[in-house]
């Protein structure tokens, strides 16, 4: 029996509590969500609390707060990426593409590629610097 209603409840303080559990299931080969379901099953074999306990001890942050952060960060990944990149940068990255499409020329598309490559290499530079982000 798969009773999802027992996975979330509200505690005495009004906070929602989520039960972490492993999940195993079968689905049809043509299920459009088969890859995601497979990932849920596969990653469900791991114990995320091992990592969260270590982070909690090292950072002096409650495990529940870290779990909430991880879930919120993952669940908002698309908008989180936009926030990290900045609301100004996305239109700047789109400008060369839009101009090339408006011109409808392969030469302009190639020029847009080179412009985007330069912009992205500038954004990527800190990621390649081991003093900022060690391997």
N, CA, C and O atoms as a DFTB+ gen file, in Angstrom:
540 C
 N C O
     1  1       0.840      -1.196       0.000
     2  2       0.000       0.000       0.000
     3  2       0.872       1.240       0.000
     4  3       1.861       1.301       0.730
     5  1       0.517       2.239      -0.816
     6  2       1.305       3.443      -0.958
     7  2       0.484       4.631      -0.482
     8  3      -0.091       5.351      -1.298
     9  1       0.424       4.844       0.820
    10  2      -0.394       5.910       1.381
    11  2       0.455       7.175       1.551
    12  3       1.112       7.355       2.576
    13  1       0.436       8.032       0.552
    14  2       1.231       9.267       0.579
    15  2       0.737      10.241       1.645
    16  3       1.495      11.105       2.087
    17  1      -0.498      10.117       2.057
    18  2      -1.048      11.055       3.036
    19  2      -0.325      10.961       4.378
    20  3      -0.392      11.891       5.181
    21  1       0.358       9.859       4.625
    22  2       1.088       9.702       5.885
    23  2       2.516      10.232       5.801
    24  3       3.251      10.170       6.786
    25  1       2.930      10.764       4.620
    26  2       4.294      11.263       4.460
    27  2       4.477      12.684       4.970
    28  3       5.601      13.087       5.268
    29  1       3.388      13.458       5.078
    30  2       3.476      14.843       5.541
    31  2       2.405      15.073       6.590
    32  3       1.242      14.721       6.394
    33  1       2.804      15.664       7.702
    34  2       1.846      16.040       8.728
    35  2       2.323      17.303       9.392
    36  3       3.441      17.759       9.150
    37  1       1.482      17.870      10.227
    38  2       1.810      19.108      10.936
    39  2       2.037      18.789      12.393
    40  3       1.233      18.107      13.028
    41  1       3.157      19.296      12.926
    42  2       3.454      19.036      14.336
    43  2       2.731      20.040      15.228
    44  3       1.957      20.867      14.747
    45  1       2.989      19.960      16.524
    46  2       2.269      20.801      17.497
    47  2       2.598      22.286      17.361
    48  3       1.851      23.126      17.863
    49  1       3.710      22.629      16.686
    50  2       4.067      24.040      16.495
    51  2       3.536      24.592      15.171
    52  3       3.705      25.777      14.883
    53  1       2.898      23.743      14.369
    54  2       2.374      24.175      13.087
    55  2       3.340      23.962      11.930
    56  3       3.021      24.282      10.785
    57  1       4.523      23.422      12.226
    58  2       5.501      23.137      11.172
    59  2       5.149      21.820      10.490
    60  3       4.693      20.875      11.134
    61  1       5.364      21.771       9.188
    62  2       5.140      20.523       8.481
    63  2       6.320      19.585       8.722
    64  3       7.473      20.014       8.769
    65  1       6.018      18.325       8.869
    66  2       7.021      17.286       9.072
    67  2       6.895      16.317       7.898
    68  3       5.794      15.918       7.516
    69  1       8.041      15.950       7.336
    70  2       8.060      15.049       6.195
    71  2       8.805      13.780       6.587
    72  3       9.892      13.840       7.161
    73  1       8.218      12.644       6.277
    74  2       8.866      11.362       6.524
    75  2       9.736      11.032       5.325
    76  3       9.253      10.997       4.193
    77  1      11.016      10.791       5.570
    78  2      11.919      10.374       4.507
    79  2      11.819       8.862       4.387
    80  3      11.986       8.137       5.368
    81  1      11.544       8.393       3.169
    82  2      11.432       6.948       3.008
    83  2      11.952       6.515       1.650
    84  3      12.004       7.283       0.689
    85  1      12.324       5.278       1.619
    86  2      12.736       4.677       0.351
    87  2      11.488       4.319      -0.440
    88  3      10.420       4.100       0.131
    89  1      11.632       4.263      -1.747
    90  2      10.488       3.979      -2.597
    91  2      10.901       2.992      -3.664
    92  3      11.923       3.158      -4.331
    93  1      10.100       1.977      -3.812
    94  2      10.309       0.981      -4.871
    95  2       8.978       0.810      -5.579
    96  3       7.919       0.744      -4.956
    97  1       9.063       0.739      -6.892
    98  2       7.823       0.576      -7.659
    99  2       8.168       0.064      -9.041
   100  3       9.335       0.000      -9.429
   101  1       7.156      -0.291      -9.758
   102  2       7.303      -0.675     -11.156
   103  2       6.430       0.264     -11.970
   104  3       5.375       0.708     -11.517
   105  1       6.892       0.558     -13.185
   106  2       6.136       1.436     -14.063
   107  2       6.311       0.934     -15.492
   108  3       7.270       0.225     -15.798
   109  1       5.389       1.302     -16.352
   110  2       5.469       0.847     -17.747
   111  2       6.699       1.422     -18.449
   112  3       7.168       2.507     -18.103
   113  1       7.210       0.699     -19.421
   114  2       8.404       1.128     -20.152
   115  2       8.189       2.463     -20.856
   116  3       9.141       3.222     -21.041
   117  1       6.958       2.759     -21.250
   118  2       6.699       4.014     -21.962
   119  2       6.272       5.153     -21.022
   120  3       5.781       6.182     -21.486
   121  1       6.454       4.978     -19.724
   122  2       6.109       6.023     -18.761
   123  2       6.983       7.244     -19.042
   124  3       8.208       7.129     -19.042
   125  1       6.381       8.413     -19.282
   126  2       7.177       9.604     -19.602
   127  2       8.051      10.072     -18.426
   128  3       8.963      10.876     -18.616
   129  1       7.777       9.579     -17.235
   130  2       8.541       9.975     -16.049
   131  2       9.448       8.852     -15.552
   132  3       9.908       8.879     -14.411
   133  1       9.699       7.878     -16.400
   134  2      10.478       6.700     -16.006
   135  2      11.879       7.070     -15.523
   136  3      12.353       6.506     -14.537
   137  1      12.547       8.000     -16.192
   138  2      13.897       8.385     -15.769
   139  2      13.886       8.989     -14.366
   140  3      14.720       8.648     -13.526
   141  1      12.943       9.879     -14.126
   142  2      12.859      10.506     -12.805
   143  2      12.530       9.461     -11.734
   144  3      13.145       9.438     -10.668
   145  1      11.565       8.609     -12.028
   146  2      11.182       7.567     -11.074
   147  2      12.366       6.650     -10.765
   148  3      12.571       6.245      -9.620
   149  1      13.131       6.334     -11.790
   150  2      14.317       5.508     -11.600
   151  2      15.323       6.206     -10.687
   152  3      15.928       5.571      -9.824
   153  1      15.499       7.511     -10.880
   154  2      16.405       8.280     -10.018
   155  2      15.914       8.303      -8.567
   156  3      16.700       8.165      -7.630
   157  1      14.594       8.481      -8.400
   158  2      14.028       8.498      -7.041
   159  2      14.325       7.174      -6.342
   160  3      14.724       7.147      -5.178
   161  1      14.127       6.097      -7.060
   162  2      14.386       4.778      -6.485
   163  2      15.879       4.589      -6.198
   164  3      16.249       4.093      -5.134
   165  1      16.730       4.983      -7.142
   166  2      18.174       4.805      -6.997
   167  2      18.740       5.652      -5.866
   168  3      19.428       5.127      -4.990
   169  1      18.463       6.953      -5.868
   170  2      18.984       7.834      -4.813
   171  2      18.342       7.530      -3.466
   172  3      18.913       7.823      -2.415
   173  1      17.150       6.938      -3.505
   174  2      16.484       6.561      -2.266
   175  2      17.224       5.487      -1.490
   176  3      16.955       5.281      -0.306
   177  1      18.147       4.805      -2.137
   178  2      18.949       3.796      -1.446
   179  2      19.994       4.426      -0.529
   180  3      20.489       3.778       0.394
   181  1      20.324       5.688      -0.786
   182  2      21.330       6.379       0.021
   183  2      20.699       6.958       1.280
   184  3      19.490       7.181       1.336
   185  1      21.520       7.195       2.275
   186  2      21.051       7.839       3.498
   187  2      21.525       9.290       3.494
   188  3      22.685       9.558       3.806
   189  1      20.641      10.235       3.145
   190  2      21.061      11.629       3.075
   191  2      21.419      12.204       4.441
   192  3      22.123      13.210       4.532
   193  1      20.936      11.567       5.497
   194  2      21.207      12.096       6.826
   195  2      22.673      11.978       7.211
   196  3      23.137      12.710       8.086
   197  1      23.409      11.076       6.580
   198  2      24.845      10.988       6.851
   199  2      25.489      12.331       6.511
   200  3      26.229      12.890       7.320
   201  1      25.214      12.834       5.344
   202  2      25.763      14.116       4.917
   203  2      25.209      15.255       5.762
   204  3      25.955      16.131       6.200
   205  1      23.898      15.240       5.989
   206  2      23.282      16.331       6.744
   207  2      23.774      16.380       8.188
   208  3      23.940      17.464       8.747
   209  1      24.007      15.225       8.792
   210  2      24.555      15.202      10.161
   211  2      25.929      15.838      10.195
   212  3      26.236      16.626      11.090
   213  1      26.765      15.491       9.205
   214  2      28.102      16.079       9.141
   215  2      28.048      17.579       8.949
   216  3      28.774      18.322       9.610
   217  1      27.186      18.029       8.041
   218  2      27.035      19.470       7.813
   219  2      26.525      20.153       9.073
   220  3      26.996      21.228       9.443
   221  1      25.571      19.528       9.719
   222  2      24.992      20.093      10.933
   223  2      26.058      20.276      12.003
   224  3      26.134      21.325      12.643
   225  1      26.873      19.258      12.193
   226  2      27.922      19.327      13.215
   227  2      28.976      20.374      12.857
   228  3      29.414      21.140      13.716
   229  1      29.378      20.404      11.595
   230  2      30.435      21.326      11.175
   231  2      29.990      22.775      11.100
   232  3      30.784      23.686      11.337
   233  1      28.724      22.992      10.772
   234  2      28.231      24.353      10.571
   235  2      27.416      24.882      11.742
   236  3      27.077      26.064      11.788
   237  1      27.101      23.996      12.694
   238  2      26.267      24.363      13.836
   239  2      24.895      24.879      13.374
   240  3      24.406      25.912      13.833
   241  1      24.298      24.119      12.450
   242  2      22.956      24.412      11.935
   243  2      22.136      23.143      12.146
   244  3      22.626      22.051      11.861
   245  1      20.901      23.257      12.638
   246  2      20.081      22.061      12.841
   247  2      19.879      21.271      11.543
   248  3      19.758      21.855      10.466
   249  1      19.846      19.952      11.655
   250  2      19.664      19.076      10.499
   251  2      18.394      19.440       9.728
   252  3      18.403      19.472       8.497
   253  1      17.324      19.709      10.432
   254  2      16.066      20.057       9.761
   255  2      16.177      21.321       8.929
   256  3      15.580      21.410       7.856
   257  1      16.934      22.301       9.410
   258  2      17.118      23.547       8.652
   259  2      17.917      23.279       7.379
   260  3      17.625      23.848       6.327
   261  1      18.922      22.415       7.474
   262  2      19.715      22.078       6.292
   263  2      18.869      21.281       5.309
   264  3      18.930      21.523       4.103
   265  1      18.084      20.340       5.805
   266  2      17.216      19.552       4.925
   267  2      16.222      20.464       4.205
   268  3      15.977      20.299       3.010
   269  1      15.658      21.411       4.924
   270  2      14.720      22.357       4.312
   271  2      15.422      23.174       3.237
   272  3      14.874      23.381       2.154
   273  1      16.640      23.641       3.534
   274  2      17.427      24.399       2.559
   275  2      17.685      23.567       1.300
   276  3      17.475      24.041       0.183
   277  1      18.139      22.328       1.485
   278  2      18.454      21.464       0.345
   279  2      17.205      21.235      -0.509
   280  3      17.265      21.329      -1.735
   281  1      16.089      20.940       0.127
   282  2      14.846      20.705      -0.616
   283  2      14.382      21.963      -1.340
   284  3      13.995      21.903      -2.507
   285  1      14.418      23.104      -0.652
   286  2      13.980      24.354      -1.270
   287  2      14.910      24.739      -2.411
   288  3      14.458      25.197      -3.460
   289  1      16.187      24.554      -2.208
   290  2      17.172      24.901      -3.240
   291  2      16.974      24.016      -4.478
   292  3      17.004      24.513      -5.604
   293  1      16.776      22.729      -4.277
   294  2      16.579      21.824      -5.409
   295  2      15.246      22.107      -6.094
   296  3      15.165      22.158      -7.322
   297  1      14.220      22.288      -5.299
   298  2      12.882      22.463      -5.859
   299  2      12.754      23.764      -6.651
   300  3      11.893      23.878      -7.523
   301  1      13.602      24.735      -6.354
   302  2      13.565      26.001      -7.078
   303  2      14.765      26.123      -8.005
   304  3      15.174      27.233      -8.344
   305  1      15.333      24.995      -8.419
   306  2      16.563      25.004      -9.215
   307  2      16.527      25.919     -10.413
   308  3      17.491      26.646     -10.654
   309  1      15.454      25.911     -11.167
   310  2      15.386      26.788     -12.334
   311  2      15.391      28.241     -11.946
   312  3      16.179      29.023     -12.478
   313  1      14.516      28.623     -11.017
   314  2      14.488      30.025     -10.600
   315  2      15.717      30.356      -9.766
   316  3      16.178      31.497      -9.766
   317  1      16.255      29.355      -9.047
   318  2      17.490      29.591      -8.286
   319  2      18.645      29.912      -9.204
   320  3      19.463      30.784      -8.908
   321  1      18.713      29.191     -10.343
   322  2      19.754      29.472     -11.323
   323  2      19.624      30.892     -11.856
   324  3      20.627      31.580     -12.048
   325  1      18.394      31.332     -12.096
   326  2      18.161      32.692     -12.558
   327  2      18.620      33.693     -11.513
   328  3      19.237      34.705     -11.848
   329  1      18.319      33.415     -10.239
   330  2      18.740      34.333      -9.187
   331  2      20.256      34.405      -9.079
   332  3      20.810      35.482      -8.860
   333  1      20.929      33.277      -9.230
   334  2      22.381      33.272      -9.164
   335  2      22.984      34.016     -10.339
   336  3      23.949      34.764     -10.177
   337  1      22.426      33.817     -11.511
   338  2      22.941      34.470     -12.706
   339  2      22.588      35.945     -12.689
   340  3      23.355      36.784     -13.161
   341  1      21.440      36.251     -12.152
   342  2      21.008      37.640     -12.037
   343  2      19.992      37.990     -13.101
   344  3      20.120      37.572     -14.253
   345  1      18.982      38.754     -12.721
   346  2      17.927      39.115     -13.654
   347  2      18.431      40.014     -14.776
   348  3      17.759      40.138     -15.800
   349  1      19.589      40.641     -14.616
   350  2      20.143      41.494     -15.655
   351  2      20.895      40.661     -16.688
   352  3      20.874      40.981     -17.877
   353  1      21.558      39.599     -16.245
   354  2      22.426      38.830     -17.120
   355  2      21.664      37.993     -18.144
   356  3      22.127      37.845     -19.275
   357  1      20.528      37.454     -17.783
   358  2      19.780      36.609     -18.713
   359  2      19.388      37.384     -19.972
   360  3      19.625      36.886     -21.073
   361  1      18.802      38.577     -19.861
   362  2      18.509      39.326     -21.098
   363  2      19.781      39.681     -21.882
   364  3      19.758      39.716     -23.113
   365  1      20.880      39.942     -21.181
   366  2      22.136      40.250     -21.883
   367  2      22.629      39.044     -22.676
   368  3      23.163      39.195     -23.776
   369  1      22.451      37.848     -22.119
   370  2      22.834      36.640     -22.842
   371  2      21.894      36.389     -24.027
   372  3      22.305      35.831     -25.045
   373  1      20.646      36.800     -23.889
   374  2      19.663      36.551     -24.937
   375  2      19.807      37.530     -26.107
   376  3      19.448      37.185     -27.232
   377  1      20.318      38.732     -25.872
   378  2      20.406      39.767     -26.903
   379  2      21.097      39.303     -28.190
   380  3      20.536      39.491     -29.269
   381  1      22.297      38.704     -28.120
   382  2      22.934      38.291     -29.376
   383  2      22.129      37.231     -30.138
   384  3      22.123      37.213     -31.369
   385  1      21.462      36.364     -29.406
   386  2      20.640      35.340     -30.054
   387  2      19.470      35.996     -30.768
   388  3      19.183      35.692     -31.925
   389  1      18.813      36.882     -30.079
   390  2      17.656      37.565     -30.660
   391  2      18.060      38.368     -31.900
   392  3      17.360      38.344     -32.912
   393  1      19.181      39.073     -31.819
   394  2      19.652      39.869     -32.958
   395  2      19.993      38.967     -34.145
   396  3      19.674      39.290     -35.289
   397  1      20.643      37.837     -33.865
   398  2      21.014      36.925     -34.950
   399  2      19.781      36.325     -35.606
   400  3      19.734      36.179     -36.828
   401  1      18.791      35.979     -34.807
   402  2      17.566      35.413     -35.373
   403  2      16.797      36.460     -36.178
   404  3      16.196      36.149     -37.206
   405  1      16.824      37.697     -35.700
   406  2      16.152      38.772     -36.430
   407  2      16.827      39.002     -37.781
   408  3      16.156      39.224     -38.789
   409  1      18.173      38.946     -37.792
   410  2      18.930      39.120     -39.036
   411  2      18.766      37.912     -39.952
   412  3      18.923      38.019     -41.168
   413  1      18.449      36.771     -39.363
   414  2      18.230      35.526     -40.104
   415  2      19.402      35.193     -41.031
   416  3      19.227      34.859     -42.203
   417  1      20.625      35.299     -40.443
   418  2      21.804      34.971     -41.256
   419  2      22.743      34.079     -40.453
   420  3      22.920      34.254     -39.247
   421  1      23.334      33.125     -41.149
   422  2      24.290      32.237     -40.487
   423  2      25.496      33.006     -39.980
   424  3      26.065      32.655     -38.946
   425  1      25.888      34.037     -40.686
   426  2      27.020      34.864     -40.255
   427  2      26.715      35.526     -38.903
   428  3      27.565      35.558     -38.012
   429  1      25.508      36.047     -38.766
   430  2      25.102      36.671     -37.497
   431  2      24.968      35.628     -36.385
   432  3      25.292      35.905     -35.230
   433  1      24.497      34.442     -36.731
   434  2      24.395      33.369     -35.727
   435  2      25.775      32.970     -35.232
   436  3      25.962      32.737     -34.038
   437  1      26.753      32.887     -36.147
   438  2      28.119      32.559     -35.751
   439  2      28.712      33.677     -34.885
   440  3      29.413      33.411     -33.909
   441  1      28.426      34.907     -35.249
   442  2      28.901      36.041     -34.441
   443  2      28.264      35.988     -33.043
   444  3      28.929      36.266     -32.045
   445  1      26.978      35.631     -32.979
   446  2      26.292      35.513     -31.681
   447  2      26.929      34.414     -30.848
   448  3      27.126      34.571     -29.643
   449  1      27.251      33.295     -31.498
   450  2      27.922      32.201     -30.787
   451  2      29.215      32.704     -30.149
   452  3      29.466      32.451     -28.970
   453  1      30.033      33.412     -30.920
   454  2      31.315      33.897     -30.392
   455  2      31.103      34.910     -29.262
   456  3      31.842      34.913     -28.278
   457  1      30.106      35.754     -29.408
   458  2      29.808      36.714     -28.341
   459  2      29.359      35.988     -27.072
   460  3      29.811      36.315     -25.975
   461  1      28.476      35.013     -27.222
   462  2      28.012      34.233     -26.067
   463  2      29.155      33.440     -25.432
   464  3      29.253      33.348     -24.209
   465  1      30.015      32.869     -26.275
   466  2      31.159      32.115     -25.766
   467  2      32.035      33.010     -24.893
   468  3      32.497      32.583     -23.835
   469  1      32.263      34.234     -25.326
   470  2      33.074      35.159     -24.534
   471  2      32.376      35.525     -23.223
   472  3      33.009      35.574     -22.169
   473  1      31.080      35.780     -23.294
   474  2      30.332      36.149     -22.087
   475  2      30.328      34.993     -21.083
   476  3      30.543      35.197     -19.888
   477  1      30.085      33.787     -21.579
   478  2      30.027      32.627     -20.689
   479  2      31.410      32.284     -20.152
   480  3      31.534      31.849     -19.007
   481  1      32.451      32.472     -20.957
   482  2      33.805      32.204     -20.442
   483  2      34.133      33.171     -19.310
   484  3      34.853      32.812     -18.379
   485  1      33.607      34.400     -19.383
   486  2      33.808      35.363     -18.302
   487  2      33.062      34.902     -17.041
   488  3      33.589      34.996     -15.933
   489  1      31.827      34.401     -17.221
   490  2      31.060      33.896     -16.075
   491  2      31.706      32.645     -15.480
   492  3      31.639      32.410     -14.274
   493  1      32.330      31.850     -16.346
   494  2      32.909      30.570     -15.947
   495  2      34.283      30.732     -15.289
   496  3      34.731      29.843     -14.565
   497  1      34.942      31.846     -15.535
   498  2      36.305      32.052     -15.058
   499  2      36.507      31.709     -13.580
   500  3      37.448      30.984     -13.256
   501  1      35.657      32.203     -12.669
   502  2      35.878      31.849     -11.260
   503  2      35.755      30.350     -10.983
   504  3      36.395      29.825     -10.072
   505  1      34.923      29.663     -11.781
   506  2      34.743      28.222     -11.579
   507  2      36.006      27.452     -11.935
   508  3      36.249      26.370     -11.400
   509  1      36.809      28.005     -12.834
   510  2      38.051      27.359     -13.250
   511  2      39.221      27.695     -12.343
   512  3      40.299      27.118     -12.484
   513  1      39.025      28.620     -11.415
   514  2      40.100      29.063     -10.528
   515  2      40.093      28.209      -9.262
   516  3      39.190      28.342      -8.436
   517  1      41.104      27.321      -9.096
   518  2      41.111      26.420      -7.937
   519  2      41.224      27.147      -6.596
   520  3      40.917      26.566      -5.556
   521  1      41.656      28.394      -6.605
   522  2      41.717      29.132      -5.338
   523  2      40.326      29.557      -4.888
   524  3      40.095      29.795      -3.703
   525  1      39.397      29.652      -5.845
   526  2      38.013      30.037      -5.505
   527  2      37.165      28.801      -5.251
   528  3      36.480      28.697      -4.234
   529  1      37.225      27.845      -6.216
   530  2      36.483      26.593      -6.085
   531  2      37.451      25.437      -6.239
   532  3      37.701      24.985      -7.357
   533  1      38.013      24.941      -5.110
   534  2      38.962      23.809      -5.215
   535  2      38.303      22.579      -5.828
   536  3      37.102      22.356      -5.671
   537  1      39.104      21.794      -6.522
   538  2      38.584      20.580      -7.168
   539  2      38.046      19.609      -6.141
   540  3      37.569      18.532      -6.499
